[in-house]
Amino acid sequence: MVLEMLAWPLKSCFGDGDGGDKLLWHVDLKPHASGDYSIAVVQANSLLEDQGQVFTSSSATYVGVYDGHGGPEASRFIADNLFSFIHKFATEQGGLSVDVIRKAFDATEEEFLELVKRTWMAKPQIVSVGSCCLVGAMSNGVLYVANLGDSRAVLGKKVSEGNTSSVVAERLSTDHNVCDEEVRKEVAALHPDDSHVVVYTQGVWRIKGIIQVSRSIGDVHLKKPEFYGGPLFQQFGLPVPFKRPVMTAEPSILVRQLNPQDLFLIFASDGLWEQLSDETVVDIVLKSPRAGIARRLVQAALREAARKRETRYDDLKRIDKGVRRHFHDDITVIVLYLDHPLGSSTGRFNNHRVDDCTNTPTDIFSLVVDEGQC
C-alpha cells in the first residue's frame, strides 16, 4: 500500500495574521471519495495526546480520532498501527466488515500490550497510558462507526414533515464514560463482588477512582493485575487491587447504509463535546461555509471554554500549552460532507490504493516549519 503525505502551506495549517492561536492546526478543505472533509486540532496538554487521521481513495474513506490520556504513547501507537490492521484483515476477508474492524481493534490492543511488556521496566508509567479510539470507515455507501471511550461521531441528516424540512443531529457512537448511569450499571454488573469498582471522587464518577472511560486501548494497569503493585509502578500511582480487568478494549460498532438525507458527519474527541452539544455542532456546520469548518468548530468550543472561566477568547489564545489544560482539553475535529455515493461497486476496501493521507501533528507547539511547509 502506498501512503502519500501531502505538505501544506503555512496559511493552510495555522491562523493567518495577528491574534492567531499558535496551538491550533488545521486543513480547511480537501476531497474524499464522497465529498469534502476538513480537519483541525488544538493542543492543551504539555504533550499533544490527541491524534487524528483521514485516509482516502477513489472508493473508500477512513477516519480516526484517538484521544489519549496519561501520555501520548497510546494514541500515537494507534495512529501508526490501526489502519494497517484494518487493511490486513480486509484483504484476508475480502472487504470491510464488523469482524474486520473488531479484529483490528483486538490486534492493536495486543500489540500495544507487547510494547508495554518490552518497555515498562525502563518506563513504568506506560502501564497507565491509554487512549479512546473512534473510527469511521465508508465504502460502497456503507458507514461503519467503531468506538472505545467517549470520543463521538454525530450525523447531520435532513428530516421532512409535510412541506417542511430540517436538519437534526443523530449520534452514531456510544459513549463509554461512567458519568453515564447506564455505563456505571454495566461496569458494576461485570464486577458484582467489587462494590468499589466505580466510585465518586473529585466531583466525578471514576473506575477505581482513577479513570472515567470504561473502554480503551492501553490502560494496562487496569486490565492486567500483574502490572499493578510493583515497586516501579508505585512511584507513579497507587496500586489498585482487582481480580479481573476493570476496563476492556471491546468496541461498540454501528453499521449504517448512507442515504441522500445524510448530509455530513462530525468525528471529534471529547474535548469538543465537553463544550458543545451535538445539536449546536450540527447547527454550526449547517450554517457555515465548508472551508475551515473544523477550525470553526474548534474555535466555537474555545470560546465556550473561555466563557465558562470568565476569560476573553483572545486572552485564552495566548495561554501556553500545559497551562491551557486548565481551560480545555486537546480537541480534534474531523468533518466529512456526504455529497454523493461512494464509487466502489464491490465495497472491497482492500483492492484500493490509499491516494491521500492526512495526519494531525504529534506536537503542534514544536511543529518544525521547513521551507514554508508544515
PAPARO-265897 format. One record per residue (C-alpha): x, y, z. Coordinates in steps of 0.25 Angstrom, whole numbers, padded with zeros to 4 digits, always signed. Each point is the difference from the previous one (the first is absolute). Layout:
XYZ
...
END
This chain:
+0000+0000+0000
+0005+0014-0004
-0002+0011+0010
+0002+0014-0005
+0002+0011+0010
-0003+0014-0006
+0007+0012+0005
-0009+0013+0003
+0003+0015-0001
+0001+0006+0014
-0012+0009-0003
-0008-0014-0002
+0004-0005+0014
+0001+0012+0009
-0009+0012+0003
+0005+0012-0009
+0004+0013+0005
+0001+0006+0014
-0008-0007+0011
+0001-0014-0005
+0000-0012+0009
+0014-0006+0000
-0006-0013+0005
-0010-0001-0011
+0003-0009-0012
-0010-0001-0012
-0002-0004-0014
-0012+0007-0005
-0005-0009-0011
+0004-0012-0008
-0008-0010-0009
-0004-0014+0004
-0007-0011-0007
-0014+0005+0002
+0002+0015+0003
+0010+0009+0007
+0006+0000+0014
+0006+0010+0010
+0009-0003+0012
+0005+0008+0012
+0007-0002+0013
+0003+0009+0012
+0011-0004+0010
-0003+0002+0015
+0009-0010+0007
+0015+0001+0001
+0001-0011-0010
-0011-0002-0010
-0007-0012+0004
-0011+0001-0011
+0003-0006-0014
-0009+0000-0012
+0002-0005-0015
-0008-0001-0013
+0003-0010-0011
-0007+0001-0013
+0000-0008-0013
-0009+0001-0012
-0010-0009+0006
+0002+0000+0016
+0002+0009+0011
+0006-0003+0014
+0000+0010+0012
+0006-0002+0013
+0000+0009+0013
+0008-0005+0011
-0001+0007+0014
+0012-0004+0008
+0001+0001+0016
+0012-0001+0009
+0009+0003-0011
+0001+0000-0016
+0005-0014-0002
-0013-0008-0002
-0006+0010-0009
+0012+0001-0009
+0001-0015+0000
-0014-0002-0005
+0003+0011-0011
+0012-0008-0004
-0007-0014+0000
-0015-0001+0000
-0002+0003-0015
+0010-0010-0004
-0007-0011+0008
-0013+0004-0007
+0006-0001-0013
+0006-0013+0003
-0012-0007+0005
-0009+0007-0011
+0010-0006-0010
-0001-0014+0006
-0015+0000+0001
-0004+0007-0013
-0005+0014+0005
-0004+0008+0012
-0009-0007+0011
-0003+0001+0015
+0009-0012+0002
+0012+0007-0008
-0001+0012+0009
-0002-0007+0013
+0013-0009-0004
+0007+0013-0003
-0003+0006+0014
+0004-0013+0007
+0013-0001-0008
+0003+0015+0003
-0002-0003+0015
+0008-0012+0000
+0012+0007-0007
-0001+0011+0010
+0001-0010+0011
+0012-0006-0006
+0006+0014+0000
-0003+0002+0014
+0006-0013+0004
+0013+0003-0007
+0001+0014+0006
-0006+0002+0013
+0012-0004+0008
+0007+0012-0006
-0013+0009-0001
-0009-0005+0011
-0010+0011-0003
-0004-0006-0013
-0009-0010+0007
-0009+0011+0003
-0001+0006-0014
-0012-0002-0008
-0009+0006-0011
-0014+0000-0004
-0002-0004-0015
-0010+0004-0010
+0000-0005-0014
-0009+0003-0012
+0001-0008-0013
-0008+0002-0012
+0000-0009-0013
-0011-0003-0010
-0010+0010+0007
+0001-0008+0013
+0005+0007+0013
+0007-0007+0012
+0002+0007+0013
+0008-0007+0011
+0003+0006+0013
+0007-0001+0013
-0001+0011+0011
-0007+0013-0002
+0004+0006-0013
-0012+0001-0008
-0006-0001-0015
-0012+0009-0003
-0008+0000-0013
-0007+0012-0005
-0012-0005-0008
-0012+0006-0007
-0014-0004+0005
-0013+0005-0006
-0014+0002+0006
-0011+0003-0010
+0005+0012-0008
+0011+0004+0009
+0014-0006+0003
+0011+0002+0010
+0014-0006+0003
+0001-0007+0013
+0012-0007+0008
+0001-0015+0001
+0010-0006+0009
+0007-0012-0007
+0010-0004+0011
-0002-0005+0015
+0007+0008+0011
+0007-0010+0009
+0001+0010+0012
-0004-0003+0014
-0006+0014+0002
-0012-0007-0007
-0008-0008+0009
-0003-0011-0010
+0015-0002-0002
+0002-0001+0015
-0010-0010+0001
+0007-0008-0011
+0013+0000+0007
-0006-0003+0014
-0007-0012-0006
+0013-0006-0005
+0006+0001+0014
-0011-0004+0010
+0011-0003+0010
+0006+0014+0000
-0009+0011+0006
+0011+0010-0003
+0003-0003-0015
-0007+0014-0003
+0002+0011+0011
-0004+0015+0000
+0013+0008+0003
+0004+0014-0004
-0014+0004-0004
-0001-0012-0011
-0002-0015-0001
+0012-0008-0003
+0004-0014-0001
+0009-0004+0012
+0000+0015+0003
+0010+0002-0012
-0007+0001-0014
-0013+0004-0005
-0001-0009-0013
-0003-0015+0001
+0006-0004-0014
+0014+0004-0006
+0012-0005-0007
+0011-0001+0011
-0002+0003+0015
+0007-0013+0002
+0001+0003+0015
-0016-0002+0001
+0000-0012-0009
+0011-0009+0004
+0002-0002+0015
+0015-0003-0001
+0003+0014-0004
-0005+0007+0013
+0006+0000+0013
+0015-0002-0004
+0010+0010+0006
+0002+0007-0013
-0014+0003-0002
-0002+0004+0014
+0009+0012-0004
-0011+0005-0010
-0013-0004+0006
-0007-0007+0012
-0002-0015-0003
-0015-0004-0002
-0004-0014+0004
-0009-0007-0009
-0003-0015-0004
-0003+0002-0015
+0001+0011-0010
-0008+0013+0003
+0001+0005-0014
-0001-0006-0014
+0004+0002-0014
-0013-0005-0006
-0005+0011-0010
-0015+0003-0002
-0002-0001-0015
-0011+0006-0008
-0003-0003-0015
-0009+0009-0008
-0004+0002-0014
+0002+0014-0004
-0011+0007-0008
-0002+0013-0006
-0006+0006+0012
+0013-0002+0007
+0008+0014-0002
+0012+0000+0009
+0008-0008+0011
+0008+0006+0012
+0010-0008+0006
+0006+0006+0013
+0008-0002+0013
-0007+0002+0013
+0006+0014+0001
-0010+0005-0010
-0012-0007+0006
+0004+0006+0014
-0003+0014-0005
-0011-0002-0011
-0012-0009-0002
-0003-0009-0012
-0011+0010-0004
+0009+0012+0001
+0011-0006-0008
-0010-0005-0011
-0006+0014-0001
+0014+0007-0001
+0004-0010-0012
-0014+0002-0007
+0001+0015+0001
+0015+0002-0003
+0008+0000-0013
+0007-0013-0002
+0015+0005-0001
+0005+0000+0014
-0012-0006+0007
+0008-0009+0009
+0008+0012+0005
-0013+0008+0002
-0005-0011+0009
+0013+0000+0008
-0001+0015+0001
-0014-0001+0005
+0004-0010+0011
+0011+0009+0004
-0009+0012+0001
-0009-0008+0009
+0012-0005+0008
+0004+0014+0002
-0014+0005+0004
-0001-0011+0011
+0013+0005+0006
-0005+0015-0002
+0012+0002-0009
+0001+0007-0013
+0002-0009-0012
+0012+0009-0005
+0006-0002+0013
-0002-0015+0000
+0008-0001-0013
+0012+0006+0006
+0001-0011+0011
+0011-0010-0001
-0002-0015-0001
-0001-0007+0013
-0006+0012+0007
-0010+0000-0011
-0005-0014+0005
-0007+0008+0012
-0009+0006-0010
-0003-0012-0010
+0005-0013-0005
+0007-0003-0013
-0010+0001-0011
+0000-0008-0013
-0012+0002-0010
-0002-0006-0014
-0012+0004-0008
-0004-0008-0013
-0010+0005-0010
-0008-0011-0007
-0003+0005-0014
-0002-0013-0008
+0001-0015+0002
+0014-0006+0001
+0005-0006-0013
+0003-0014+0003
-0008-0010-0007
+0005-0011+0009
+0002+0006+0014
+0014-0006+0000
+0009+0009+0008
+0012-0009-0002
+0000+0002-0015
+0002+0015+0000
+0013+0008+0002
+0000+0011+0010
+0002+0012-0008
+0001+0010+0011
+0003+0000+0015
-0002+0012+0009
+0005-0002+0015
+0000+0011+0011
+0013+0004+0006
+0006-0008+0012
+0003+0014+0006
-0005+0013-0005
+0008+0009+0008
+0013-0006-0004
-0004-0003-0015
+0012+0003-0009
-0002+0010-0011
+0009-0003-0012
+0000+0008-0013
-0014+0005+0002
-0007-0013+0003
-0006-0007+0012
END
